[in-house]
Amino acid sequence: MSEHVHAHVAKWKKDELAEIVKLLKDSTVIGLANVDAIPSAQMHAMRKALRDDATIKISKNTLLSLALKEVSGGKKGLEGLTANIGGSTAIIATKMKPHRLYRRLEASKTKAPLKAGQKALEDITVPKGPTEF
């Protein structure tokens, strides 16, 4: 007889996976967002602004992938989302219309200072004259 070796999976991971799967099943609109460059204060403000209408869930990429694969059999359009998971990825799940969610997210955008290694989306101009440096 051969013995099957099963890896131990932490309970919190199973609970997290079940929570993400429920969130995906209960939502009509699901999106992914890379949140690598978003400071925690802005992330908190975005969650607060969307609290009543959408859920933003950040988890381990492997758990997000497993949840998307599990739900994709019963929901159209989720199959390709796993290819977009990388870095710090958030799932945005809601029942509101996609264009309304987009407008709300765009309205919550704020400027933030760049961190080392980030690329500026706009040209940076340093005015002539004395500076703080």
Secondary structure, DSSP 4 states (H G I P E B T S, - for coil): -PPPP-----HHHHHHHHHHHHHHHH-SEEEEEE-TT--HHHHHHHHHHHTTTEEEEE--HHHHHHHHHHHHTTSTT-GGGGGG--SSEEEEEESS-HHHHHHHHHHT----PPPTTPPPSS-----SS----
